[in-house]
Amino acid sequence: MTDLAGKKLPSVQQVETIIETYGRFSITDFAERFELEESVIEATLDCMRRLHRLPGGAEPPAIACYRDDKLESIVRCAGAKHGYA
């Protein structure tokens, strides 16, 4: 994964927007829209690809939105709101 030390990370709301609109916009579009580096968007998409859809009716883990200001935890939190774990 790309070294993201010292780079501005997306918010949970921005990741939710990426989840909702994925495929309609390019990496460059998201980077410009959220004022983030393209490498951060690429790393976000990589984390999103590792999420798994929860089985029907399953509840996301209670700790899904614990955030430690790392990209993985931000993506996990946003994904939990959309049925991913």
Secondary structure, DSSP 4 states (H G I P E B T S, - for coil): ----TTSPPPPHHHHHHHHHHBTTB-HHHHHHHHT--HHHHHHHHHHHHT--BPPTTPPPPTTTT---SSHHHHHHHHHHTTTB-
